[in-house]
Amino acid sequence: MDPLGPDFLWGVATSGFQSEGHAPDSNWLRYIDQSNFEPYGDSVDFYNRHSSDIPLAGALGLKVFRISVEWARVQPRAGEWDEGAFCFYDAVIDAIVAAGMRPMITLDHWVYPGWKAEQGGWNDPGMVEDWLANMRTVVDRYAARNPLWVTVNEPVAYIVYEERFTGVDATTIEERIAAVHNASYDYIHQVQPDAMVTSNIGYVSGHETEVNQPMVDRISAKLDYIGVDYYFGANDPGEPDPGPQQLWELPLQSEGVYYALRHYARLFPGKALYVVENGMATENGQLRPDGYDRADYLRDLVYWLQRARMDGMNVIGYGYWSLTDNYEWGSYTPRFGLYTVDVRTDPTLARTPTAAVDAYRAIVGAGGVPATYRPTRPPLACSYVDPPSSCTDPVTIPEGAADDRL
């Protein structure tokens, strides 16, 4: 099994609201205020610590650093752009480039300005044009830096939150998000002709087609690469229902990324595939109930990326979520970071490396895991990540080879 090669785009993914702190008025600050959510505070204060955080990623040898340019920050009032906010993002992107990485810019990671929330958010027919005005402003400013682009992060999850908090009709918001994606695709390519643009899909194991296919159908003609976010496997429907599960209790099935990629490779033959987000959740940094270690999970996951490439899938990149722990949409308890940060009890917000830091550095340096590597958790004989094919046509690992942990 060959390594992924010198052109493979190893990276990390972050989002503005979840990590920056010092947040301006937005829909999400309002959702926090009206819900039984943990106070936001200043998150991990990426706003003031980006100049030291970004080199942590560069030191891993990564090629891509994903951020979002927050509309709520750059346009705090209708018709008024904040040049100081843009200077902040200028500095962030300068630091990414200086650290030897390419920016990946998300235009909408579920957050929009408070003034837009007052107008009804996605309920407002004017949302599309206001959104596109922000998009054009951001694209005009940063296209020359040759970023990869994500228009809207995980549209279906975004829709679910907006339905919950604003009562927006699902079909209406789906149509409007598809409209902004498709218009953004065209505009970005006018300004940056060789751009790579996507809207990343939050893969739903066991139910991908019914959940995400309607949105995929609306935007499929305007995707330069298929962005797939893969986090969790699927419980066996023949087993007793475990009931509600926390993020750190959901099943981790590293081979599931193979099935998620195969799902989209079959829908879009030959199209570039990019795992925009993947990571492991723990409860406040403690050992998971299943005993899976983040470093082992990362190595296992990369094994399946290599298997996907070996089997002909055009996998071009991988982004670990996230560089540091952050605000996980209502709580600081779920922790995904390569570097852990104890927001609640450590006023210094120290970045403490997990074992996955050294593991990721070794993976990137080698271009993957060795040919002799075997996953710490064998693949399920019958997986429900992409039924029925993940059960009737399961992936297996060769027998008889030595295990190599890097």
Backbone torsions as a table, in degrees:
resi	resn	phi	psi	omega
1	MET	NA	116.9	-174.6
2	ASP	-77.0	152.8	172.2
3	PRO	-65.5	170.3	-173.1
4	LEU	-79.9	-8.3	170.0
5	GLY	91.7	166.5	-172.7
6	PRO	-70.4	-19.1	-177.9
7	ASP	-92.6	-3.8	-178.4
8	PHE	-66.5	138.1	-173.1
9	LEU	-96.2	86.4	174.4
10	TRP	-76.8	138.0	-178.9
11	GLY	-159.7	-174.5	170.7
12	VAL	-129.6	152.4	179.4
13	ALA	-116.6	139.5	174.7
14	THR	-139.2	172.6	168.6
15	SER	-137.4	154.4	-175.2
16	GLY	-62.0	-60.3	-175.2
17	PHE	-58.3	-39.6	-174.4
18	GLN	-69.7	-23.3	-173.3
19	SER	-125.3	-22.9	-170.9
20	GLU	-70.6	-41.6	-169.1
21	GLY	73.6	-175.2	177.9
22	HIS	49.7	45.5	-169.9
23	ALA	-78.6	134.5	171.4
24	PRO	-74.4	171.6	178.8
25	ASP	-56.8	133.3	-178.1
26	SER	-155.9	170.0	174.3
27	ASN	-57.4	-39.1	-174.9
28	TRP	-75.3	-33.0	172.5
29	LEU	-62.3	-35.2	178.4
30	ARG	-70.6	-38.7	177.7
31	TYR	-62.8	-39.1	179.0
32	ILE	-63.5	-42.8	-178.4
33	ASP	-64.6	-33.2	-175.7
34	GLN	-93.7	1.4	-176.1
35	SER	-122.6	170.2	177.1
36	ASN	-87.8	53.5	-179.1
37	PHE	-98.8	156.5	174.7
38	GLU	-64.6	139.5	177.9
39	PRO	-57.0	144.2	-175.7
40	TYR	-75.1	-39.2	-175.9
41	GLY	60.9	-129.4	174.9
42	ASP	-123.4	27.2	178.6
43	SER	47.5	-137.3	-179.2
44	VAL	-95.3	10.2	172.8
45	ASP	58.2	43.8	173.0
46	PHE	-58.8	-26.1	-179.7
47	TYR	-54.9	-42.9	-179.1
48	ASN	-98.7	-10.2	-173.3
49	ARG	-115.7	8.2	-177.9
50	HIS	-61.1	-30.9	-176.9
51	SER	-69.8	-20.5	174.3
52	SER	-103.1	-27.1	179.2
53	ASP	-70.7	-45.0	-175.1
54	ILE	-61.8	-42.0	175.5
55	PRO	-61.6	-24.4	174.8
56	LEU	-60.7	-39.7	177.2
57	ALA	-71.3	-42.0	178.8
58	GLY	-60.1	-34.5	-179.1
59	ALA	-68.7	-16.4	176.3
60	LEU	-82.3	-7.1	-178.2
61	GLY	85.8	15.2	-175.5
62	LEU	-71.1	159.5	-178.0
63	LYS	-110.6	-17.7	-174.9
64	VAL	-135.9	136.7	174.6
65	PHE	-127.7	116.9	-177.1
66	ARG	-93.7	132.7	175.4
67	ILE	-132.0	172.3	164.5
68	SER	-121.2	141.0	172.2
69	VAL	-92.7	111.4	-168.8
70	GLU	-79.9	116.2	177.4
71	TRP	-54.7	-41.4	-178.9
72	ALA	-61.6	-28.5	-179.1
73	ARG	-82.6	-42.6	-173.2
74	VAL	-84.2	-19.4	176.2
75	GLN	-132.8	73.4	-173.9
76	PRO	-68.7	-20.6	177.0
77	ARG	-135.8	150.2	-177.6
78	ALA	-55.5	128.4	176.8
79	GLY	76.7	5.2	-174.9
80	GLU	-125.6	117.8	179.5
81	TRP	-97.8	141.3	-177.4
82	ASP	-101.4	103.7	-177.7
83	GLU	-64.2	-32.9	177.4
84	GLY	-62.8	-37.0	177.3
85	ALA	-66.0	-41.4	177.5
86	PHE	-65.1	-34.1	177.1
87	CYS	-63.9	-35.5	174.4
88	PHE	-59.5	-49.5	-179.8
89	TYR	-67.9	-31.2	172.4
90	ASP	-57.1	-46.6	-178.1
91	ALA	-65.2	-39.7	177.9
92	VAL	-61.6	-47.7	-178.3
93	ILE	-68.2	-37.7	174.7
94	ASP	-58.9	-42.0	-179.4
95	ALA	-67.1	-37.5	177.2
96	ILE	-61.5	-47.0	-179.2
97	VAL	-66.3	-41.5	180.0
98	ALA	-62.8	-29.2	179.3
99	ALA	-85.2	6.7	175.1
100	GLY	85.7	19.6	-176.5
101	MET	-118.7	163.9	176.9
102	ARG	-103.4	134.3	176.9
103	PRO	-73.0	142.4	164.6
104	MET	-113.9	120.7	-173.3
105	ILE	-110.1	123.9	172.9
106	THR	-95.6	130.8	-178.9
107	LEU	-83.9	-29.8	-178.6
108	ASP	-146.8	105.3	175.7
109	HIS	-108.6	52.8	171.0
110	TRP	79.8	6.8	-173.2
111	VAL	-124.5	132.5	175.7
112	TYR	-138.1	165.9	-170.2
113	PRO	-65.2	155.0	178.1
114	GLY	-60.8	-36.7	179.3
115	TRP	-64.6	-31.1	177.5
116	LYS	-75.1	-34.8	175.5
117	ALA	-61.3	-39.2	179.6
118	GLU	-64.5	-26.3	178.0
119	GLN	-86.3	1.0	176.3
120	GLY	107.9	1.5	179.8
121	GLY	58.1	-130.6	-177.6
122	TRP	-74.1	-7.7	170.8
123	ASN	-71.2	-22.8	-174.6
124	ASP	-83.8	122.0	177.9
125	PRO	-57.7	-24.3	177.7
126	GLY	-76.9	-5.2	-179.3
127	MET	-58.4	-41.6	-175.0
128	VAL	-61.1	-49.3	-177.5
129	GLU	-69.5	-38.5	176.7
130	ASP	-63.2	-42.1	178.0
131	TRP	-60.5	-45.0	-177.8
132	LEU	-68.6	-31.1	175.7
133	ALA	-63.3	-42.1	175.4
134	ASN	-64.0	-44.9	179.6
135	MET	-55.4	-48.9	-177.5
136	ARG	-62.3	-38.2	179.2
137	THR	-64.5	-43.9	-179.9
138	VAL	-68.1	-45.6	-178.3
139	VAL	-62.9	-44.6	-179.8
140	ASP	-59.9	-34.3	-176.7
141	ARG	-77.8	-34.7	-168.4
142	TYR	-116.3	-4.6	-178.5
143	ALA	-58.6	-32.9	-179.3
144	ALA	-66.1	-16.0	178.3
145	ARG	-84.9	3.6	176.2
146	ASN	56.8	50.1	177.7
147	PRO	-77.9	158.9	158.1
148	LEU	-78.8	150.7	-175.9
149	TRP	-121.5	138.3	166.8
150	VAL	-120.6	120.7	-177.9
151	THR	-74.1	-64.9	-177.8
152	VAL	-126.0	125.7	-179.9
153	ASN	-74.7	128.7	173.6
154	GLU	36.3	72.3	-173.2
155	PRO	-54.8	-39.3	-175.0
156	VAL	-69.5	-41.4	175.9
157	ALA	-62.8	-39.5	176.0
158	TYR	-58.1	-46.6	-180.0
159	ILE	-60.3	-42.2	-179.2
160	VAL	-60.4	-45.6	178.1
161	TYR	-63.1	-43.5	-177.8
162	GLU	-67.1	-37.3	173.8
163	GLU	-59.4	-44.4	-176.4
164	ARG	-63.1	-44.0	-171.0
165	PHE	-95.3	-24.1	-176.1
166	THR	-120.4	-9.3	-179.4
167	GLY	71.6	14.4	-179.5
168	VAL	-61.5	142.7	176.4
169	ASP	-67.6	133.6	-174.0
170	ALA	-60.8	-42.1	-179.3
171	THR	-67.0	-39.4	179.4
172	THR	-61.2	-49.9	-178.4
173	ILE	-68.8	-34.9	177.1
174	GLU	-60.7	-44.9	179.0
175	GLU	-62.9	-41.2	-176.7
176	ARG	-72.2	-38.3	176.2
177	ILE	-66.1	-41.6	176.1
178	ALA	-61.0	-39.4	179.9
179	ALA	-63.4	-42.4	-179.2
180	VAL	-70.9	-35.8	176.0
181	HIS	-61.8	-51.1	-174.8
182	ASN	-64.3	-40.3	177.4
183	ALA	-67.6	-37.8	178.3
184	SER	-63.7	-42.1	179.2
185	TYR	-55.6	-47.8	-178.7
186	ASP	-64.8	-44.2	-177.3
187	TYR	-67.5	-44.5	179.8
188	ILE	-57.4	-41.2	-178.9
189	HIS	-71.1	-24.4	172.3
190	GLN	-66.8	-41.6	-175.4
191	VAL	-84.2	-35.3	-176.3
192	GLN	-132.1	82.7	-168.3
193	PRO	-55.7	-33.7	-178.2
194	ASP	-96.3	21.6	-176.9
195	ALA	-62.7	155.3	172.2
196	MET	-115.0	115.8	-172.0
197	VAL	-125.4	138.1	174.5
198	THR	-147.4	173.0	160.7
199	SER	-125.9	117.0	-171.4
200	ASN	-75.1	137.5	-176.5
201	ILE	-97.6	125.8	174.5
202	GLY	-80.2	99.6	-173.3
203	TYR	-63.0	130.8	-179.2
204	VAL	-110.5	100.8	-175.9
205	SER	-59.3	131.7	178.8
206	GLY	88.2	-18.4	-174.5
207	HIS	-141.6	25.3	-172.1
208	GLU	-59.4	-47.6	-175.2
209	THR	-62.8	-47.0	-176.4
210	GLU	-69.4	-29.8	-177.2
211	VAL	-84.4	-50.8	-169.3
212	ASN	-101.6	-20.1	-173.6
213	GLN	-61.0	-37.7	178.4
214	PRO	-57.2	-41.7	177.3
215	MET	-70.4	-42.3	178.7
216	VAL	-57.0	-41.7	179.3
217	ASP	-60.5	-34.2	-177.4
218	ARG	-73.8	-25.6	-173.4
219	ILE	-119.1	2.2	-169.8
220	SER	-61.8	-26.5	-178.8
221	ALA	-76.8	-10.3	-175.2
222	LYS	-129.5	59.1	176.0
223	LEU	-134.3	116.9	176.7
224	ASP	-79.7	-26.2	173.6
225	TYR	-147.4	154.1	178.6
226	ILE	-92.6	111.8	178.1
227	GLY	-89.7	120.2	-177.5
228	VAL	-118.6	125.8	171.5
229	ASP	-100.9	120.2	-179.6
230	TYR	-124.3	124.0	179.2
231	TYR	-123.1	-50.0	-166.9
232	PHE	-125.9	151.6	173.3
233	GLY	-81.5	-157.7	-178.0
234	ALA	-131.4	138.4	174.0
235	ASN	-69.4	147.3	176.9
236	ASP	-66.9	118.4	-178.5
237	PRO	-64.3	-15.3	177.4
238	GLY	-81.8	-11.2	179.5
239	GLU	-92.0	162.3	177.7
240	PRO	-57.7	142.6	179.5
241	ASP	-65.2	121.7	-178.5
242	PRO	-73.7	-8.8	-177.0
243	GLY	78.4	-171.0	-178.8
244	PRO	-58.6	137.3	-179.1
245	GLN	-126.8	141.0	172.7
246	GLN	-74.3	164.1	-177.3
247	LEU	-56.9	-37.5	-177.2
248	TRP	-80.0	-3.2	177.3
249	GLU	-102.9	-13.3	-179.7
250	LEU	-67.3	148.5	-174.2
251	PRO	-69.9	130.7	173.0
252	LEU	-95.2	120.0	177.0
253	GLN	-129.1	97.9	-172.9
254	SER	-61.0	-32.9	179.5
255	GLU	-67.1	-15.5	179.8
256	GLY	-60.8	-27.9	178.3
257	VAL	-63.8	-31.6	175.9
258	TYR	-62.4	-45.5	-179.3
259	TYR	-68.1	-38.2	178.4
260	ALA	-63.0	-43.8	178.3
261	LEU	-67.5	-40.5	179.1
262	ARG	-62.9	-37.5	178.0
263	HIS	-55.0	-48.5	-176.7
264	TYR	-82.1	-25.9	173.7
265	ALA	-64.1	-34.6	178.9
266	ARG	-75.4	-32.2	177.7
267	LEU	-75.3	-33.5	-176.0
268	PHE	-130.4	74.0	-175.7
269	PRO	-56.2	128.5	177.1
270	GLY	83.1	-14.9	-178.3
271	LYS	-66.8	143.4	176.5
272	ALA	-63.3	136.2	178.9
273	LEU	-116.1	137.8	-176.4
274	TYR	-138.9	121.8	173.5
275	VAL	-80.3	94.9	-174.0
276	VAL	-71.5	-35.4	176.8
277	GLU	-138.5	140.7	169.7
278	ASN	-163.4	141.6	177.7
279	GLY	-172.8	179.8	-179.1
280	MET	-120.3	130.8	176.0
281	ALA	-93.2	138.9	169.9
282	THR	-126.2	163.3	176.7
283	GLU	-91.4	104.1	-179.6
284	ASN	54.2	31.9	175.9
285	GLY	81.3	5.2	-178.9
286	GLN	-82.6	167.3	176.9
287	LEU	-60.2	136.8	177.6
288	ARG	-67.7	152.9	177.7
289	PRO	-58.1	-30.8	179.9
290	ASP	-84.1	-2.2	177.2
291	GLY	77.8	2.0	-177.8
292	TYR	-70.7	131.2	179.4
293	ASP	-94.6	141.2	-175.8
294	ARG	-60.1	-39.1	-179.8
295	ALA	-65.9	-43.3	177.9
296	ASP	-64.4	-42.4	179.9
297	TYR	-61.8	-40.9	179.6
298	LEU	-63.2	-44.7	177.8
299	ARG	-63.8	-42.1	179.4
300	ASP	-61.9	-43.2	-179.2
301	LEU	-61.3	-44.0	-179.2
302	VAL	-65.6	-34.7	174.4
303	TYR	-53.4	-45.1	-177.0
304	TRP	-74.1	-26.8	171.0
305	LEU	-62.8	-43.4	179.6
306	GLN	-66.2	-38.3	177.0
307	ARG	-63.2	-39.5	178.3
308	ALA	-61.4	-44.1	178.0
309	ARG	-64.2	-43.1	-179.7
310	MET	-60.5	-32.5	-178.9
311	ASP	-89.2	13.4	170.7
312	GLY	96.5	4.6	178.2
313	MET	-82.0	138.7	-173.6
314	ASN	-87.7	67.5	-178.2
315	VAL	-84.8	120.4	-173.7
316	ILE	-110.5	-14.1	-176.3
317	GLY	-164.9	165.5	-178.1
318	TYR	-148.4	130.0	176.1
319	GLY	-120.7	120.4	177.6
320	TYR	-79.6	132.0	172.7
321	TRP	-101.9	111.6	6.4
322	SER	-141.9	175.5	178.0
323	LEU	-60.4	-47.7	177.8
324	THR	-125.9	164.8	167.7
325	ASP	-59.1	160.5	-179.5
326	ASN	-158.4	-168.7	-179.4
327	TYR	-84.5	111.5	-172.8
328	GLU	-94.5	64.0	172.4
329	TRP	50.5	54.1	175.8
330	GLY	125.9	-9.3	-174.7
331	SER	-161.4	148.6	170.9
332	TYR	-96.1	2.6	-177.5
333	THR	-69.2	-48.2	177.8
334	PRO	-69.7	127.0	-178.2
335	ARG	-121.3	127.6	-178.6
336	PHE	-116.6	-6.4	-164.9
337	GLY	-69.9	144.4	164.3
338	LEU	-61.2	-39.4	172.9
339	TYR	-108.3	126.5	-179.6
340	THR	-88.9	146.5	-179.6
341	VAL	-136.3	124.3	-179.5
342	ASP	-94.4	89.0	-175.8
343	VAL	-62.9	-36.2	-172.3
344	ARG	-72.5	-37.6	-169.1
345	THR	-120.0	-8.9	-177.4
346	ASP	-111.8	100.1	-178.6
347	PRO	-64.7	-19.4	178.5
348	THR	-81.5	-12.3	-178.4
349	LEU	50.5	45.2	-178.9
350	ALA	-61.1	140.8	175.2
351	ARG	-92.2	109.0	-177.1
352	THR	-106.8	120.5	-176.0
353	PRO	-68.2	137.8	168.6
354	THR	-88.1	173.1	179.1
355	ALA	-62.1	-20.8	-178.3
356	ALA	-70.6	-18.5	178.6
357	VAL	-63.1	-52.9	179.2
358	ASP	-65.1	-36.6	179.3
359	ALA	-63.1	-44.7	-178.6
360	TYR	-67.5	-40.6	177.7
361	ARG	-58.7	-43.0	179.5
362	ALA	-67.1	-40.5	178.6
363	ILE	-61.1	-48.4	-177.8
364	VAL	-64.3	-42.3	-180.0
365	GLY	-62.0	-32.8	-178.3
366	ALA	-93.8	-7.3	-176.5
367	GLY	75.4	19.8	-179.7
368	GLY	139.8	-164.2	175.6
369	VAL	-95.5	157.2	-177.3
370	PRO	-64.5	158.3	179.5
371	ALA	-58.9	-26.2	-178.5
372	THR	-87.1	-4.8	-177.4
373	TYR	-67.1	142.1	173.1
374	ARG	-130.6	138.2	-177.4
375	PRO	-57.7	146.7	178.4
376	THR	-70.0	-24.4	177.4
377	ARG	-119.5	117.8	-179.1
378	PRO	-66.3	153.7	178.3
379	PRO	-67.6	149.3	176.6
380	LEU	-67.0	141.9	178.0
381	ALA	-64.9	-31.5	176.8
382	CYS	-136.8	104.5	-178.7
383	SER	-99.3	147.6	177.8
384	TYR	-108.6	20.1	178.5
385	VAL	-65.8	-40.0	178.2
386	ASP	-140.9	70.0	-176.7
387	PRO	-71.8	150.9	0.9
388	PRO	-87.0	-12.6	-168.7
389	SER	-64.5	-31.5	-179.5
390	SER	-70.2	-12.0	175.7
391	CYS	-103.2	-40.5	-178.1
392	THR	-81.9	-23.4	-180.0
393	ASP	-131.7	65.3	-173.4
394	PRO	-76.3	152.4	173.3
395	VAL	-85.7	146.1	-179.5
396	THR	-129.6	167.4	175.9
397	ILE	-110.5	142.4	179.7
398	PRO	-62.9	150.7	178.7
399	GLU	-95.9	156.7	167.5
400	GLY	89.4	-2.2	-179.8
401	ALA	-94.8	153.4	179.5
402	ALA	-71.1	155.4	177.0
403	ASP	-95.7	136.8	-179.0
404	ASP	-131.7	118.4	-174.6
405	ARG	-90.1	8.1	-173.7
406	LEU	68.7	NA	NA
